[in-house]
Amino acid sequence: MIDAADRAAADEARAWEVFQQGRAQQEAVAPEHRDCLDCGESIPSQRLRTVPRTRRCQPCANEVERR
């Protein structure tokens, strides 16, 4: 019999697996650079590797979070 804790652990493991697959796919097709949605400056490659789907550079992302 599967209890709620077992189900939660399985869900968490599956979510992690999906996250890793998505990240691997994104890294395989990630552009070398991308321009920031707000200021138009190039987003540093380190930020793109860390947050592959980001559309903002760090200063603009910080500004959005402060709002």
Wavefront OBJ file of the C-alpha trace (Angstrom):
o trace
v 0.000 0.000 0.000
v 1.375 3.405 -0.996
v 0.889 6.167 1.543
v 1.023 9.931 1.038
v 4.726 10.146 1.916
v 5.638 7.525 -0.695
v 3.535 9.310 -3.293
v 5.169 12.647 -2.452
v 8.646 11.138 -2.705
v 7.802 9.627 -6.101
v 6.362 12.938 -7.295
v 9.478 14.792 -6.152
v 11.767 12.289 -7.887
v 9.754 12.586 -11.109
v 9.770 16.406 -10.927
v 13.547 16.405 -10.488
v 13.941 14.059 -13.452
v 11.762 16.284 -15.663
v 13.692 19.367 -14.529
v 17.039 17.769 -15.378
v 15.815 16.618 -18.789
v 14.523 20.083 -19.593
v 17.752 21.687 -18.481
v 19.818 19.280 -20.591
v 17.653 20.007 -23.631
v 17.894 23.749 -23.041
v 21.675 23.602 -22.699
v 21.909 21.643 -25.927
v 20.119 24.390 -27.860
v 20.927 27.421 -25.696
v 22.262 30.377 -27.631
v 25.682 31.736 -26.850
v 24.015 34.977 -25.866
v 20.602 36.515 -25.531
v 19.584 40.135 -25.122
v 17.798 41.333 -22.005
v 14.079 41.892 -22.425
v 14.178 45.210 -20.545
v 17.462 46.973 -21.287
v 18.600 45.206 -24.448
v 22.062 44.432 -23.074
v 23.554 40.998 -23.662
v 22.854 38.526 -20.838
v 26.146 36.993 -19.645
v 26.647 33.345 -20.612
v 27.179 32.370 -16.947
v 23.688 33.653 -16.117
v 22.231 31.793 -19.108
v 23.864 28.565 -17.911
v 22.555 29.123 -14.394
v 19.065 30.259 -15.402
v 18.643 28.961 -18.979
v 15.210 30.412 -19.646
v 15.899 33.854 -18.240
v 14.921 36.833 -20.334
v 16.560 39.445 -18.091
v 20.093 40.354 -17.052
v 20.790 40.310 -13.320
v 20.304 44.064 -12.716
v 16.941 44.059 -14.528
v 15.847 40.870 -12.751
v 16.723 42.478 -9.418
v 14.660 45.542 -10.344
v 11.654 43.418 -11.250
v 11.919 41.522 -7.950
v 12.000 44.795 -5.987
v 8.662 45.889 -7.474
l 1 2 3 4 5 6 7 8 9 10 11 12 13 14 15 16 17 18 19 20 21 22 23 24 25 26 27 28 29 30 31 32 33 34 35 36 37 38 39 40 41 42 43 44 45 46 47 48 49 50 51 52 53 54 55 56 57 58 59 60 61 62 63 64 65 66 67
